[in-house]
Amino acid sequence: MYFFKLIANSIFSLISKHILRKEFFIIVILLIRYKHCLVVLLACIQYIKCFFGLKNI
C-alpha cells in the first residue's frame, strides 16, 4: 500500500505541474479502482511518461 501511495503522490505532483485534462481524471479513476493491480498501475505510469515525452520530468 505504501508503494501505491508513493507512486500516486508522484503522479499527482506531476499532474499539478501541467494543465488538468480529462485524461488525468481517467487515469486517477483507474488508479483508484484498480490499485490492487500492479499491471494497470505500471501501464498508467507508462502512459503518463509517453504523454509528456519525458521532457518535463
Backbone as ProteinMPNN parsed JSONL, in Angstrom:
{"seq_chain_A": "MYFFKLIANSIFSLISKHILRKEFFIIVILLIRYKHCLVVLLACIQYIKCFFGLKNI", "coords_chain_A": {"N_chain_A": [[0.834, -1.196, 0.0], [2.008, 1.184, 0.699], [3.735, 1.498, -1.416], [1.959, 2.04, -3.501], [0.902, 4.493, -2.625], [3.172, 6.067, -2.774], [3.714, 6.126, -5.54], [1.321, 7.237, -6.422], [1.438, 9.778, -5.255], [3.614, 10.856, -6.646], [2.556, 10.895, -9.205], [0.391, 12.668, -8.897], [1.797, 14.977, -8.213], [3.131, 15.378, -10.568], [0.994, 15.837, -12.296], [0.037, 18.21, -11.216], [1.816, 20.043, -12.126], [1.142, 20.614, -14.658], [-1.421, 21.515, -17.081], [-4.68, 20.572, -16.194], [-6.359, 17.849, -17.63], [-8.916, 15.859, -19.266], [-7.929, 13.293, -19.553], [-6.29, 12.9, -17.342], [-8.052, 12.649, -15.202], [-9.308, 10.291, -15.902], [-7.171, 8.511, -15.647], [-6.663, 8.755, -12.917], [-9.048, 7.744, -11.86], [-8.85, 5.112, -12.78], [-6.598, 4.313, -11.337], [-7.576, 4.445, -8.73], [-9.632, 2.561, -8.772], [-8.388, 0.208, -9.585], [-6.206, -0.256, -7.942], [-5.145, -2.447, -6.747], [-4.081, -3.853, -8.739], [-1.086, -4.243, -10.155], [-0.22, -4.198, -12.75], [-1.968, -2.535, -14.187], [-1.388, -0.18, -12.89], [1.328, 0.258, -13.561], [1.006, 0.5, -16.3], [-0.452, 2.874, -16.488], [1.467, 4.652, -15.55], [3.405, 4.444, -17.557], [1.903, 5.457, -19.66], [1.572, 8.108, -18.858], [4.239, 8.96, -18.899], [4.818, 8.697, -21.63], [2.952, 10.474, -22.582], [3.85, 12.98, -21.793], [6.289, 12.923, -22.935], [8.645, 12.724, -21.559], [9.916, 15.144, -21.165], [9.567, 17.189, -19.25], [10.078, 15.912, -16.909]], "CA_chain_A": [[0.0, 0.0, 0.0], [2.928, 2.321, 0.712], [4.246, 1.626, -2.786], [0.911, 2.703, -4.28], [0.824, 5.891, -2.201], [4.364, 6.742, -3.286], [3.511, 6.358, -6.974], [0.192, 8.158, -6.575], [1.91, 11.123, -4.932], [4.458, 11.33, -7.741], [1.669, 11.171, -10.339], [-0.356, 13.89, -8.617], [2.717, 16.108, -8.293], [3.389, 15.576, -11.995], [-0.214, 16.433, -12.867], [-0.122, 19.578, -10.727], [2.73, 20.916, -12.863], [0.617, 20.813, -16.007], [-2.843, 21.823, -17.163], [-5.511, 19.385, -15.999], [-7.161, 17.425, -18.781], [-9.813, 14.742, -18.965], [-7.143, 12.061, -19.465], [-5.77, 12.754, -15.988], [-9.125, 12.149, -14.346], [-9.496, 8.885, -16.258], [-6.061, 7.766, -15.047], [-6.87, 8.73, -11.465], [-10.142, 6.803, -11.587], [-8.312, 3.769, -12.97], [-5.708, 4.02, -10.217], [-8.369, 4.215, -7.521], [-10.424, 1.332, -8.885], [-7.559, -0.977, -9.829], [-4.944, -0.068, -7.239], [-4.617, -3.754, -6.378], [-3.49, -4.459, -9.933], [0.166, -3.552, -10.451], [-0.078, -4.06, -14.204], [-2.69, -1.326, -14.573], [-0.641, 0.934, -12.321], [2.502, 0.49, -14.392], [0.546, 0.959, -17.612], [-0.796, 4.287, -16.349], [2.718, 5.401, -15.441], [3.995, 4.487, -18.892], [1.077, 6.358, -20.465], [1.898, 9.475, -18.455], [5.583, 9.262, -19.398], [4.722, 8.879, -23.08], [2.11, 11.642, -22.835], [4.671, 14.171, -21.62], [7.512, 12.769, -23.708], [9.781, 12.761, -20.627], [10.626, 16.42, -21.29], [9.487, 17.985, -18.025], [10.18, 15.028, -15.739]], "C_chain_A": [[0.872, 1.251, 0.0], [3.472, 2.583, -0.681], [3.236, 2.357, -3.661], [0.816, 4.181, -3.922], [2.002, 6.684, -2.745], [4.194, 7.085, -4.757], [2.375, 7.352, -7.198], [0.618, 9.591, -6.286], [2.767, 11.686, -6.049], [3.615, 11.673, -8.962], [0.901, 12.469, -10.106], [0.546, 15.111, -8.667], [3.053, 16.418, -9.742], [2.2, 16.262, -12.656], [-0.334, 17.899, -12.46], [0.789, 20.552, -11.458], [2.186, 21.271, -14.239], [-0.867, 21.146, -15.951], [-3.648, 20.53, -17.03], [-6.339, 19.101, -17.25], [-7.997, 16.215, -18.389], [-9.049, 13.434, -18.814], [-6.638, 11.826, -18.047], [-6.822, 12.178, -15.055], [-9.41, 10.679, -14.633], [-8.417, 8.029, -15.608], [-6.254, 7.651, -13.541], [-7.969, 7.746, -11.087], [-9.66, 5.365, -11.741], [-7.412, 3.376, -11.807], [-6.501, 3.696, -8.958], [-9.103, 2.875, -7.593], [-9.561, 0.081, -8.975], [-6.217, -0.874, -9.125], [-4.339, -1.396, -6.795], [-3.894, -4.413, -7.549], [-2.258, -3.668, -10.347], [0.337, -3.319, -11.943], [-0.765, -2.789, -14.695], [-1.941, -0.095, -14.088], [0.564, 1.273, -13.183], [2.112, 0.991, -15.774], [0.177, 2.439, -17.565], [0.456, 5.146, -16.264], [3.385, 5.523, -16.8], [3.219, 5.431, -19.794], [1.412, 7.812, -20.149], [3.271, 9.866, -18.996], [5.559, 9.505, -20.898], [3.944, 10.145, -23.41], [2.924, 12.927, -22.744], [5.985, 14.084, -22.383], [8.774, 12.884, -22.87], [10.554, 14.071, -20.694], [10.671, 17.18, -19.97], [9.593, 17.14, -16.764], [11.609, 15.068, -15.211]], "O_chain_A": [[0.526, 2.257, -0.619], [3.65, 3.732, -1.086], [3.614, 3.2, -4.474], [0.668, 5.028, -4.803], [1.848, 7.842, -3.134], [4.494, 8.202, -5.177], [2.466, 8.213, -8.073], [0.21, 10.516, -6.987], [2.663, 12.869, -6.371], [3.917, 12.628, -9.678], [0.774, 13.284, -11.02], [0.117, 16.175, -9.113], [3.239, 17.578, -10.108], [2.374, 17.162, -13.478], [-0.756, 18.736, -13.258], [0.56, 21.761, -11.417], [2.73, 22.147, -14.911], [-1.49, 21.066, -14.892], [-3.339, 19.524, -17.669], [-6.935, 20.002, -17.84], [-7.809, 15.628, -17.324], [-9.456, 12.561, -18.047], [-6.565, 10.683, -17.595], [-6.523, 11.326, -14.219], [-9.716, 9.91, -13.721], [-8.702, 6.954, -15.081], [-6.038, 6.589, -12.957], [-7.84, 7.004, -10.114], [-10.011, 4.498, -10.94], [-7.456, 2.237, -11.342], [-6.146, 2.786, -8.208], [-9.185, 2.146, -6.604], [-9.953, -0.983, -8.498], [-5.203, -1.345, -9.641], [-3.146, -1.462, -6.498], [-3.184, -5.403, -7.376], [-2.376, -2.545, -10.837], [0.972, -2.347, -12.353], [-0.215, -2.056, -15.516], [-1.869, 0.914, -14.79], [0.797, 2.439, -13.5], [2.813, 1.819, -16.356], [0.465, 3.177, -18.506], [0.508, 6.237, -16.833], [3.877, 6.594, -17.156], [3.815, 6.134, -20.611], [1.524, 8.644, -21.049], [3.449, 10.978, -19.494], [6.215, 10.425, -21.386], [4.237, 10.817, -24.399], [2.713, 13.857, -23.523], [6.717, 15.07, -22.467], [9.857, 13.117, -23.407], [11.726, 14.113, -20.32], [11.703, 17.75, -19.615], [9.242, 17.595, -15.675], [11.923, 14.397, -14.228]]}, "name": "protein", "num_of_chains": 1, "seq": "MYFFKLIANSIFSLISKHILRKEFFIIVILLIRYKHCLVVLLACIQYIKCFFGLKNI"}
